[in-house]
Amino acid sequence: MKPIIRPYHPSDLAALYRICLLTGDSGKDATAIYNDPDILGQLYAAPYAVYEPDLCFVLTCLGNPCGYILGTRDSATFYKRCEKEWFPVLRERYPRPDDADMSADARITRIIHSVQKADEDMSPYPAHLHIDLLPEAQGQGMGRKLINTFLDKLRALEVPGVHLGVGKANTNAVGFYKRLGFELVKELEASINFGMSLK
């Protein structure tokens, strides 16, 4: 049975955390890398589902969540809200790590403790997204369908552009976004920011 895309439902939240972890190592399972199985989802999945559920779509395989796409229509507004409502609680839960701690959990915790704000270089593309698919959902064209579902929603909201970041090590994802028409906007040491105009 072919995977199905449907709108997010609050009962999907635990599945978003799980999928985020199972794809958290450049698309591969990151379970062995992180001590806290929720820490990636706290940063890259849950706040989007909580604050902008209308921009969260879930891919299901035989009824079970096996992928998602989620994001925000306005990165600046989203980060301001997260700084006010989301991160203060997380910063209490995850104390700032010792400088000598180079673990994966410590790396994410330092991001949680840094001020989250929109990248001005990406301002022509105010929306941004995250997409993750489990192995059983890959290779069937569902990534493209999820992206198109998200872009159609942004166009209906008259959002002028969207961006995303991807690690350079994730060469499959880099090629995927290029094929979809995303253009390189900004290259960093370990990642690339792609943008797409929706005008």
Buried (B, 14 or more C-beta within 10 A) or exposed (E): EEBEBEEBEEEBBEBBBBBBBBBBBBBEEBEEBBEBBBBBBBBBBBBBBBBBBEBBBBBBBEEEBBBBBBBBBBBBBBBBBBEEEBBEEBEEEBEEBEEEEEEBBBBBBBEBBEEBEBBEEBEEBBBBBBBBBBEEBBEBEBBEBBBEBBBEBBEEEEBBBBBBBBBBEBEEBBEBBEEBEBEEBBEEEEBBBBBBEBE
